[in-house]
């Protein structure tokens, strides 16, 4: 077991965050598989990534790009709402990054890139409602904000 003091994370022998650590997180995580577009200052190109888990505090993304920890990203998350696509926009900061690869059931690698933890730096109230909707919040968004339900 290894402790990473800057993150306060406990890792098992295999390097993964232990169940003990997951339970201590500030926000519960929801597994998702959603596309994300991002750009960072100094780079006017839109890039793509996949969000693999989400919480009220941020996202875990998978990307082929090696973006340094501390980089701020302007993001747009696309997600389904009924038969339409909705989006959520925010400014985030990369707070952690690890090399990551995927293997098939036979151990053959088929993807290599990075998993990066994004923390929300700026998110509008409207997009915070969308995030709660996406995370399956305990309210019906139409009950709280009829104007917003038309925009989702």
Secondary structure, DSSP 4 states (H G I P E B T S, - for coil): -EEETTTTEEE-TTSSBPHHHHHT-SS--EEEEEEEEEEETTEEEEEEEEEEEE-SSEEEEEESS-PPTT-EEEEEEEEEETTEEEEEEEEEEEEEEEEEEEE-TTS-EEEEEEEEEEEEEE--HHHHHHHHHHTT-SS-HHHH-HHHHHH-
